[in-house]
Amino acid sequence: MKTIIKGIKTKVTPEIESYIEKKITELEKFVSRFGDITVFIEIGQSTFHHKHGDIFFAKADVKLPKKTIHAEAEMNDLFSAIDKIKDELKIELRKYKDKAVSEIYRQTKG
């Protein structure tokens, strides 16, 4: 699985990059059967927001065969936002995998 990380008004430090890679690697088991998958991650700091203080966001797009899965989160902490998108992606990727496996099973049975 290939990960492309882009920072918006935030520098992508080696620590952040390592953290993202670690979290995204946990999702690889859901997509490994679909070939080489690319995950696009965008992180940054929101400038115009109704809340006070620093607000960080993380967005992710996973390009799969026949579908793109998107997740996004805004939190007071960048690492919490990354955790939240990982959790959202995990749910959606599990659904995608289960659907694909059931379709393959249905085709072999029928």
C-alpha positions as CSV (number, residue, x, y, z in Angstrom):
1,M,0.0,0.0,0.0
2,K,1.4,3.4,-1.0
3,T,0.8,6.5,1.1
4,I,1.0,10.0,-0.2
5,I,1.0,12.7,2.5
6,K,0.4,16.4,1.9
7,G,0.5,19.1,4.6
8,I,-1.7,22.2,4.4
9,K,-0.3,25.1,6.6
10,T,1.5,22.3,8.6
11,K,4.9,20.8,8.0
12,V,4.9,17.1,7.6
13,T,7.6,16.1,10.1
14,P,9.3,12.7,10.2
15,E,7.3,12.1,13.4
16,I,4.0,12.8,11.8
17,E,4.9,10.8,8.6
18,S,5.9,7.8,10.8
19,Y,2.7,8.0,12.8
20,I,0.5,8.1,9.7
21,E,2.4,5.2,8.1
22,K,2.0,3.2,11.2
23,K,-1.8,3.8,11.3
24,I,-2.3,3.3,7.6
25,T,-0.3,0.0,7.6
26,E,-2.9,-1.4,10.1
27,L,-5.5,-1.1,7.3
28,E,-3.5,-3.0,4.7
29,K,-5.1,-6.4,5.7
30,F,-8.4,-5.1,4.3
31,V,-7.1,-4.1,0.9
32,S,-4.1,-6.4,0.2
33,R,-6.2,-8.6,-2.1
34,F,-7.1,-5.7,-4.4
35,G,-3.6,-5.1,-5.6
36,D,-1.5,-1.9,-5.2
37,I,-3.7,0.6,-3.4
38,T,-2.8,4.3,-3.0
39,V,-3.9,6.3,0.1
40,F,-3.9,10.1,-0.2
41,I,-3.6,11.8,3.2
42,E,-4.0,15.6,3.7
43,I,-3.3,17.1,7.1
44,G,-3.3,20.6,8.3
45,Q,-4.5,23.3,10.6
46,S,-7.9,25.0,10.2
47,T,-7.6,28.7,10.1
48,F,-11.2,29.8,10.0
49,H,-13.2,27.8,12.5
50,H,-15.9,28.6,15.0
51,K,-13.9,27.0,17.9
52,H,-11.2,28.8,19.7
53,G,-7.6,27.5,19.8
54,D,-5.8,25.3,17.3
55,I,-8.0,23.0,15.2
56,F,-6.3,20.3,13.1
57,F,-7.8,18.3,10.3
58,A,-7.0,15.1,8.5
59,K,-8.5,13.8,5.3
60,A,-7.9,10.6,3.5
61,D,-8.9,9.1,0.1
62,V,-8.4,5.4,-0.6
63,K,-8.6,4.6,-4.3
64,L,-10.0,1.1,-4.7
65,P,-11.3,-0.8,-7.7
66,K,-14.8,0.6,-8.5
67,K,-14.8,2.9,-5.5
68,T,-13.0,5.7,-3.6
69,I,-13.4,5.8,0.2
70,H,-13.1,9.1,1.9
71,A,-12.7,10.0,5.6
72,E,-12.1,13.3,7.4
73,A,-11.9,14.6,10.9
74,E,-11.3,17.8,12.8
75,M,-9.8,17.7,16.3
76,N,-7.8,19.8,18.8
77,D,-4.9,17.5,18.2
78,L,-3.4,16.4,14.9
79,F,-2.7,12.9,16.1
80,S,-6.3,12.5,17.3
81,A,-7.6,13.5,13.9
82,I,-5.3,10.9,12.2
83,D,-6.6,8.3,14.6
84,K,-10.2,9.2,13.8
85,I,-9.8,8.9,10.0
86,K,-8.0,5.6,10.5
87,D,-11.1,4.4,12.5
88,E,-13.5,5.6,9.8
89,L,-11.4,4.0,7.0
90,K,-11.3,0.8,8.9
91,I,-15.1,0.6,9.1
92,E,-15.5,1.4,5.4
93,L,-12.7,-0.8,4.2
94,R,-14.1,-3.8,6.1
95,K,-17.5,-3.2,4.5
96,Y,-15.8,-3.0,1.0
97,K,-13.8,-6.2,1.6
98,D,-16.8,-8.1,2.9
99,K,-18.9,-7.1,0.0
100,A,-16.2,-8.0,-2.5
101,V,-15.6,-11.4,-0.9
102,S,-19.4,-12.2,-0.8
103,E,-19.6,-11.2,-4.5
104,I,-16.8,-13.6,-5.4
105,Y,-18.4,-16.4,-3.3
106,R,-21.7,-15.8,-5.0
107,Q,-20.1,-16.0,-8.5
108,T,-18.4,-19.3,-7.7
109,K,-21.6,-20.8,-6.2
110,G,-23.8,-19.7,-9.1
